[in-house]
Amino acid sequence: MKLFFVKKAADMIRVCAAALLFPAIFSSPVVAASDTPFFTGVWELKDSQGVRPLVMSDWLIFDGKLPRTWLYMAKGSVPGMQYRFIARNVGVNGISAALVDVVRVDDSHMNYRISANGAIIEQGEAYRLSVPNANDSCLAVDTEMKDLLGKWVVASDQKKKVSLSETELDVDGQKQAVELRPIRTGQVGIVVSGAPYALFTDAGGDYAVLQILPTGTASFAGGPIGQHVNFSQEIVVRRTGGRCDAAIAGRLKLLGKKRP
């Protein structure tokens, strides 16, 4: 799911008239909603080129098994009905030109669109393969701080370990004394020597992201979208013994199957 190759947008524009499905009522962005949104779950996305999987947590789109694209909610979104997001790829500083729109049709259907600079890159209708109640989805981000504590493995190299306690962060054997500050549901700030050092954010599913802040970051408050978009490093980690990957794979077996 390579979202942001905007230079290819002209070749990917499809069914421009369908843009009317997404009213242009959005302006400056705000922070994400705290409740689990309707789009969280496993979907089958159908567009002009066929069907493909679409996996979303509360604030990330997955690419394959891994969380890939951060979603920052834009003002004017109507929780439970429609959202517009400003997007940023994990590990890439700064927001992109891409906008992601999702509109609820009913419990099992939503309209999905990616656009950039006024051009539609991708759009189609998504059919839910996971449970209709997103709050029951393992992709929902509804953790308390204690759920972020414990042992993790680095997703790109499972020989490397990360662990977090209330007093210590250990990244592949490099230990630091820390203090933790709750930021929002599913996210804690990590303080080292009295200064903001990192954010540890539940990504939904079996994953989290350790987001190490640039040296000298003054606070955990973000920029105009209410969150940081620049990091010195973002490390995707997986829960040891996590079971959501298997649940997602089970739902994706239904991809492309005929339904009554």
N, C-alpha and C positions, 0 to 999 in steps of 0.2 A: 504494500500500500504506500507507494511513493507519492506523497501528496503535493509536494511543493516544487516540482519542476515546472515553474510557471512559463518558461520559454516554450513549452509544448502546448500551452493552453489553446492556442489557435487551432491546433490539430485535434483537440479533444472536446471542443465546444459541441454540445449536442442538445437539440430540442430547446432552443432559447426561449420559446414561448412559455415553456413550463416554469420559467422563473417567476411567473405570477403566483405560483404556489407558496412563495416565500415573501410576504409583504415587507417592503422596505421601511420598517418602523424603528430601526435600531440606530443608536448614536454612540456616545462615549461608553466605555465598558465599566463594569463593576466586578466585585468579587463573586465567586461561585456560590450557588445556593448550598445550604447545609443539608438539605434533605436529598434522598436518592431520586434522581430524575428518571423519567419514563424511558429514556434511551439506553440506560444501563442494561447490558446483557449481550447475548449472542444473536446475530441477525444473518439473514440471507439477503444480500443486496442484489437487486436485479436492475441492470441498466441496458443500454443499447448493445453491449458486447456480451451479455449473458448474465450469469450469476456468480457471485463470489462471497466469501465470508466477510462479515463486519463485526468486530468485537470491540465493545466500548465499556469502560468503567465510568465512574461519575465525572472524571475530568481528564481522561486519556483515551485515545484510540490505540488499539493494539495493531502491530504489524507481525503476522505470524503469531508466535506465542508471547512476544515481548511488548510491553508498553512502549509506544513510539512517539505519539504526538500529544502534547499538552493542549488543553482546551481552556481558554480564559473567557468567561461569559461576558457578552456585550450587553450594555444597557438596552432595555426594551424587550428583552426576552420575557416570555410569559411562562413561568414554571408550570409544568403539567401539560402545556400546549405546544410551545415552540421555543427554541433557543437559537441564538447566533453566537458563535465562538470565534475569537481571534486565536490563531494556531501557532504553535512553536514545536519544532522537533526536539526530542530529548537530545541533549548534548550540543545543541546549536544555540548560541546566544542571540537574543533579540527575537521579537515576534516576526512572523513572516507576513507576506502579502495575502496569504490564504485565509479565507473565511469559511467556516463550517456551519451550515444551517441544518437543523433537524426540526421537523414538524410532526406532531402526533396526529395520526389518522384515527386509530382505535387501539385497543390493547395489543393487537398483533401486527399493526402496520405503522410505518412512519415514512415520510419523505425525507430524503437525505441529499445534500448538495455541497459541493466544494467549489468555491469560486475565488478569483483573484483579479484585482484591477478591472472589475466589471465583466470578466470573461468566465463562463462556466467551464470548469475543468472536469467535473464528474457529477452526475446526479442520477437518481433512480428511486425506486420504492424498496423499502426494506421490510422483510417479513420476519417476525420474531421466532427464533428457534428455542430460546430459553423460556423460563416461566414468565407469565404475564406480569406478576407482581415483582417489580425490580428489587424490592426490599428483601426478597428471598434469594437473590442472585449472589453467588460467591464473588461477583465482580463489584458489588456495592461497597463503597467506602463508608463504613460506619463504625470504625474502630475507636477505642479509647487509647490513651497514651500507652497503657500497659501492653496493648496488643502489638505495639511497635518494638517493644523490648525483646531481647533474646538473640538467637543466632540466625544468621542469614548466609547465603553463598552468593558470590558475584555471578550474575547471569552469564557473562561472557567468558568466565573462567571459574568453574566450580571448585577448583583447588584453592581459590582465594576466599577467605572468610571475612565476614563483618559481624560484629556483635555490639549491642547497645544495652547498657544498663542505666540506671538513674545517676550513676556517678562516673561511668567510663565508656568511651568509644574505642573499639578495637577494629582497625581496618588492616587486614592481612598482617597481623602481628604488631602494627604500630598503634600503641595504646596512648590515650590521652584522658586526663581527668576532665570531666564535663559537668555542666549543670543543664537540666532540661526545662524548657518553657513551652507549655501547650500553646499552639498557634491557632488551630482550628481542629475540628474532628478529622482524625486521620493524619495529622501533621504536628510535629514538635520542632521547636528551635533548639539547636545545640550550641551552648555557650562554652567557650574555652578562655580561661584567664579573664573572665568578666566581659568578653567581647563576643558578638555573634560570629559563629564559625560555620554552621551548616544548618540545613533543614533536612529532616527525615520525613518523607511523605509516602503514605500508603498509596499505591498505584492501582489498587483493585486486583482481584485475582490473588495469585500467590506472590505478588511482587510489591516492592517499594523502591523508592529512589532516594539515595543519599546525595544531596545537593550541596556541595561545598561552595561557600560564598567567596567572592573575591576578597583578598586581604584589605582590611580597612573598612569593610562594610559597617556602617554606623548603627543600623537597627534591622529588625526583622520586617519592618514595613516596606512594602514594595513601591513601585512607581505608579503611573496613572491608571494602570489596571488593577492596582491593589495588591499585586504580587511581584516578586522578583522575576526577571526574565534573563538575567545574566548570572552565570556561575563559573567558577574556575574549573569545576568538574562536576559531572553528574554520573553516578554509579548506580546502575540498575541491579537490584539484588532480589533473590528469591528465597521464600521461606523454606527452611529445611522441613521436609515432610509435607509440603503443601499439596493440596488435592484439587485445586481449582483447574489446573491445566487439564487433568483427566476429565473433569466435568465439561469443560469447554469442548474438548475433542469429541466427547460423546454427543453433544448437541450438534456439532458440525457434521456428524455422520448423516444428519438429515438434510444436508445441503443439496439442493437440486432434486429432492425427492418429490413425487407427486403427492398432492394433499387433496383431501375430499373437498 
